Amino acid sequence: MFRRQLLVILSALIIGVIVAGCTATQTAAPAANADASTATEEPAAAEASPVGDESSTSEEATTVETPAETGAEPAAADNEATVMTKINLNDMTAEELEATIPDFGSRMVREFFEYQPYVSILQFRQEIGKYVDDAQVAQYEEYVYVPIDINESDAATIEQIPGVDATAAQALIDARTYGSTDAFLSKLAEVAPDADPAVATAYLAGN
């Protein structure tokens, strides 16, 4: 009888231990799985973070502001000097005349130099017109010019500037005296808006 009771008690204890062990195992397993899941997700997040930073850095590094975005304007075009292709009648050489003007002989070279300095295109027309007709003089004017004095030149001489007609030339004369080239060009823009200021500057004396 005593043995049977002892066996029952031992069996109960063993069953209790087994049940307790299973319960502890079942409780620990989810926690372990949760820890493992968290541990797995954290490195992934850590790995993803630098990628985002690199993308941001890459975007910042490759962003280049254009002149239009910054408001800056290319300076090269503005700073290029206009090349005058005509010959200054007060600063020329015989070689330039002969190389530039078609069918231009040594006789006319001498006449061109004889009347220097030229103060007006009218003077040029009058003096050279002694040797050739008006049509030939007009042809010469396609290759030569008289430099313009902004405070002294007559209307015809000012009209050498492309885009300046007789009315605009007279308006420029009426607005004298000019204290600077910029003042002259400012008035030119008002009375002859089609005239290129860079081209006009090339016609001015001293330029």
C-alpha positions as CSV (number, residue, x, y, z in Angstrom):
1,M,0.0,0.0,0.0
2,F,2.7,2.4,0.9
3,R,4.7,1.6,-2.2
4,R,1.6,2.3,-4.4
5,Q,1.2,5.7,-2.8
6,L,4.8,6.4,-3.3
7,L,4.7,5.5,-6.9
8,V,1.6,7.7,-7.4
9,I,3.4,10.6,-5.8
10,L,6.6,10.1,-7.9
11,S,4.5,9.8,-11.1
12,A,2.7,13.0,-10.2
13,L,6.0,14.8,-9.6
14,I,7.5,13.5,-12.8
15,I,4.4,14.6,-14.8
16,G,4.6,18.0,-13.1
17,V,8.2,18.5,-14.0
18,I,7.6,17.5,-17.6
19,V,4.6,19.8,-18.0
20,A,6.5,22.7,-16.4
21,G,9.4,22.1,-18.8
22,C,7.2,22.1,-21.8
23,T,5.5,25.3,-20.7
24,A,8.8,27.0,-20.2
25,T,10.0,25.8,-23.6
26,Q,6.8,27.1,-25.3
27,T,7.2,30.5,-23.5
28,A,10.8,30.9,-24.4
29,A,10.4,29.9,-28.0
30,P,8.3,32.9,-29.1
31,A,10.6,35.3,-27.2
32,A,13.6,33.8,-28.9
33,N,11.9,34.0,-32.3
34,A,11.0,37.6,-31.6
35,D,14.5,38.4,-30.6
36,A,15.8,36.7,-33.7
37,S,13.3,38.6,-35.9
38,T,14.3,41.9,-34.3
39,A,18.0,41.1,-34.7
40,T,17.4,40.3,-38.4
41,E,15.4,43.4,-39.1
42,E,17.8,45.8,-37.4
43,P,20.8,45.0,-39.6
44,A,18.6,45.3,-42.6
45,A,17.5,48.7,-41.5
46,A,21.1,49.6,-40.7
47,E,22.1,48.4,-44.2
48,A,19.3,50.4,-45.9
49,S,20.2,53.6,-44.1
50,P,23.6,54.1,-45.8
51,V,22.0,53.5,-49.2
52,G,19.6,56.3,-48.6
53,D,22.5,58.5,-47.5
54,E,24.5,57.6,-50.5
55,S,21.6,58.5,-52.8
56,S,21.1,61.8,-51.1
57,T,24.9,62.5,-51.3
58,S,25.0,61.5,-54.9
59,E,22.1,63.8,-55.8
60,E,23.8,66.7,-54.0
61,A,27.1,66.0,-55.6
62,T,25.6,65.8,-59.1
63,T,23.4,68.9,-58.8
64,V,25.1,71.7,-60.9
65,E,23.5,75.1,-61.2
66,T,23.3,76.5,-64.7
67,P,23.9,80.1,-65.5
68,A,20.1,80.6,-65.9
69,E,19.5,79.2,-62.4
70,T,22.1,81.4,-60.8
71,G,21.2,84.5,-62.7
72,A,24.7,84.6,-64.1
73,E,25.3,85.4,-67.7
74,P,28.0,84.0,-69.9
75,A,30.6,86.8,-70.2
76,A,32.5,85.6,-73.2
77,A,30.0,86.7,-75.8
78,D,29.6,90.1,-74.1
79,N,33.3,90.7,-73.9
80,E,34.2,89.8,-77.4
81,A,35.4,92.9,-79.3
82,T,33.6,93.7,-82.6
83,V,36.1,93.4,-85.4
84,M,36.0,96.4,-87.8
85,T,36.5,95.1,-91.4
86,K,36.6,98.5,-93.0
87,I,39.8,100.5,-93.3
88,N,40.2,103.7,-91.2
89,L,41.1,106.4,-93.7
90,N,43.2,108.2,-91.1
91,D,45.1,105.0,-90.1
92,M,45.8,102.9,-93.2
93,T,48.6,101.5,-95.3
94,A,49.0,101.2,-99.0
95,E,49.1,97.4,-98.7
96,E,45.8,97.4,-96.8
97,L,44.1,99.4,-99.5
98,E,45.4,97.4,-102.4
99,A,44.6,94.1,-100.6
100,T,41.1,95.1,-99.6
101,I,39.6,97.2,-102.4
102,P,39.1,95.4,-105.7
103,D,40.9,96.8,-108.7
104,F,42.6,99.4,-106.6
105,G,45.8,100.8,-108.2
106,S,48.8,102.8,-106.9
107,R,47.5,106.0,-108.4
108,M,44.4,105.9,-106.1
109,V,46.5,104.9,-103.2
110,R,48.4,108.2,-103.6
111,E,45.1,110.2,-103.8
112,F,43.7,108.6,-100.7
113,F,46.8,109.6,-98.7
114,E,47.0,113.1,-100.2
115,Y,43.9,114.3,-98.3
116,Q,44.6,113.0,-94.9
117,P,43.4,113.6,-92.2
118,Y,39.8,113.2,-93.1
119,V,37.3,114.9,-90.8
120,S,34.2,114.0,-92.7
121,I,32.9,111.4,-95.2
122,L,31.7,114.4,-97.2
123,Q,35.3,115.5,-97.5
124,F,36.3,112.1,-98.8
125,R,33.5,112.1,-101.4
126,Q,34.5,115.5,-102.6
127,E,38.2,114.9,-102.9
128,I,38.1,111.4,-104.3
129,G,35.2,112.4,-106.6
130,K,37.7,114.5,-108.5
131,Y,39.2,111.3,-109.9
132,V,36.3,108.8,-110.2
133,D,32.5,109.0,-110.5
134,D,30.0,108.9,-107.7
135,A,29.3,105.2,-108.2
136,Q,33.0,104.4,-107.7
137,V,33.2,106.6,-104.6
138,A,30.2,104.7,-103.2
139,Q,32.0,101.4,-103.9
140,Y,35.1,102.7,-102.0
141,E,32.9,103.5,-99.0
142,E,32.1,99.8,-98.7
143,Y,35.7,99.3,-97.7
144,V,36.7,102.5,-95.9
145,Y,35.3,104.8,-93.3
146,V,36.1,108.2,-91.6
147,P,36.3,107.8,-87.8
148,I,33.5,109.6,-86.0
149,D,34.1,112.3,-83.4
150,I,31.0,112.1,-81.2
151,N,31.0,115.8,-80.5
152,E,32.3,117.2,-83.9
153,S,31.4,114.9,-86.8
154,D,28.6,116.0,-89.2
155,A,25.4,114.0,-89.8
156,A,26.7,112.3,-93.0
157,T,29.7,110.9,-91.1
158,I,27.6,109.7,-88.3
159,E,25.3,107.9,-90.8
160,Q,28.2,105.6,-91.6
161,I,27.0,103.6,-88.6
162,P,24.7,100.8,-89.8
163,G,21.1,101.5,-88.7
164,V,21.5,105.3,-88.4
165,D,19.6,107.4,-90.9
166,A,19.6,111.2,-91.4
167,T,17.0,111.8,-88.7
168,A,18.8,109.8,-86.1
169,A,22.1,111.4,-87.0
170,Q,20.6,114.9,-86.5
171,A,19.1,113.8,-83.2
172,L,22.5,112.7,-82.0
173,I,24.0,116.0,-83.0
174,D,21.2,117.9,-81.3
175,A,22.0,116.1,-78.0
176,R,25.6,117.2,-77.8
177,T,27.8,117.7,-75.9
178,Y,28.6,114.1,-74.8
179,G,30.8,113.6,-71.8
180,S,31.7,110.0,-72.7
181,T,31.3,107.2,-75.3
182,D,28.7,105.6,-73.1
183,A,26.6,108.8,-73.1
184,F,26.7,108.8,-76.9
185,L,25.7,105.1,-77.1
186,S,22.9,105.7,-74.7
187,K,21.4,108.4,-76.9
188,L,22.1,106.2,-80.0
189,A,19.9,103.4,-78.5
190,E,17.1,105.9,-78.1
191,V,17.2,107.4,-81.6
192,A,18.4,104.3,-83.6
193,P,17.3,101.2,-81.7
194,D,18.3,99.0,-84.6
195,A,22.0,100.1,-84.5
196,D,24.3,97.7,-82.8
197,P,26.2,99.6,-80.0
198,A,29.3,97.3,-80.5
199,V,29.4,98.1,-84.2
200,A,28.9,101.8,-83.6
201,T,31.8,101.8,-81.1
202,A,34.1,100.4,-83.8
203,Y,33.3,103.5,-85.9
204,L,34.2,106.0,-83.2
205,A,37.5,107.9,-83.2
206,G,40.0,106.4,-80.7
207,N,38.5,102.9,-80.9
